[in-house]
Amino acid sequence: MDYIHLRDMQFYGYHGVLEQETVLGQRFRASVSLAVDIQQAGQTDELDNTVSYVGVYDICKEVIEGKPYKLIEAVAESVATSILQQYKGQVFGCRVEIIKPDPPIPGHYKEVAVEIVRGTFV
């Protein structure tokens, strides 16, 4: 199995349970790993034989900067579902991590994140 990674993409969205999150918004980071077969792309050097990084980035941007969700779990699920639908037959599985670097909760921590794996990801 081969993998494509898009790491630490940064967006601004309005996801959260608290009113200030949905009104003021906040920064989000996302990382996506795709399980693919890219041998033919490596041999032919043709974009048609791989998954467009731009397309995957655009899906993440559309979901994270689009419709507000209460939970980042739902954001991650929407990203994964959208990628698997858009690239059916090309992407066998995906790992999606959604990070809230500055959630409005008290305490000392680096970030809050969820990570999900959907499809076949070895």
QUITA-V572141 format. One record per backbone hydrogen bond with DSSP energy under -1.0 kcal/mol. CO is the residue of the C=O (numbers start at 0). NH is the residue of the N-H. E is the energy in kcal/mol with one decimal. If there is no record, write none. Layout:
BEGIN
{{CO | NH | E} {CO | NH | E}}
END
This chain:
BEGIN
{{1 | 35 | -2.6} {3 | 33 | -3.0} {5 | 31 | -2.8} {8 | 29 | -2.2} {10 | 27 | -2.6} {12 | 25 | -2.4} {17 | 21 | -1.3} {18 | 22 | -1.8} {19 | 23 | -2.2} {25 | 12 | -2.4} {27 | 10 | -2.8} {28 | 98 | -3.2} {29 | 8 | -3.1} {30 | 96 | -2.8} {31 | 5 | -3.1} {32 | 94 | -2.6} {33 | 3 | -1.8} {34 | 91 | -2.8} {35 | 1 | -2.5} {37 | 41 | -2.2} {38 | 42 | -1.9} {39 | 43 | -2.6} {40 | 44 | -2.5} {45 | 48 | -1.7} {46 | 49 | -1.8} {51 | 55 | -1.9} {52 | 56 | -2.7} {53 | 57 | -2.7} {54 | 58 | -1.8} {55 | 59 | -2.2} {56 | 60 | -2.8} {57 | 61 | -2.6} {58 | 62 | -2.3} {59 | 63 | -2.9} {60 | 64 | -2.6} {68 | 15 | -2.0} {70 | 74 | -1.3} {71 | 75 | -2.6} {72 | 76 | -2.1} {73 | 77 | -2.3} {74 | 78 | -2.3} {75 | 79 | -2.6} {76 | 80 | -2.7} {77 | 81 | -2.3} {78 | 82 | -2.4} {79 | 83 | -2.6} {80 | 84 | -2.2} {81 | 85 | -2.6} {82 | 86 | -2.4} {84 | 87 | -1.1} {86 | 89 | -2.3} {86 | 90 | -2.7} {91 | 119 | -2.8} {92 | 34 | -3.1} {93 | 117 | -2.7} {94 | 32 | -2.5} {95 | 115 | -2.5} {96 | 30 | -2.1} {97 | 113 | -2.0} {98 | 28 | -2.3} {99 | 111 | -2.1} {102 | 104 | -2.3} {111 | 99 | -3.4} {113 | 97 | -2.2} {115 | 95 | -2.5} {117 | 93 | -2.8}}
END
